[in-house]
Amino acid sequence: MYAPPDGGQTSNNVAEYAALIAVLEYLLDNALTSERVVIRGDSNLVIQQMIGNWAIRKGAYVPLAKHAQQLLRKFPVQPELRWVPREENEEADRLSKAALAKRGVAVRLGR
């Protein structure tokens, strides 16, 4: 799990990249690198950066983005990355919040 150095700030982009890394590590750990895999995400930034359409610029997420790129290079069959608009991703949001709640993590919306 990613923790920002020296108590640094985190962001939704950090969380989105941490989730992508968790998925990629799961696939690698379970020898699923030669399977046809579709990874859907509701962070357009993450998806566009990982497929090479957008540059990785600056922010707390940069080390995670570079790590995700390294993990993707380990796949002989590249996972297909697809962006899903958040308004079309309500079920995934519900499931992720339920999983967090089960582990005692409170979800705070807004500022």
Secondary structure, DSSP 4 states (H G I P E B T S, - for coil): ----GGG----HHHHHHHHHHHHHHHHHHTT-TTS--EEEES-HHHHHHHTTSS---SSTTHHHHHHHHHHHTT-SSPPEEEE--GGG-HHHHHHHHHHHHHTTPPP----
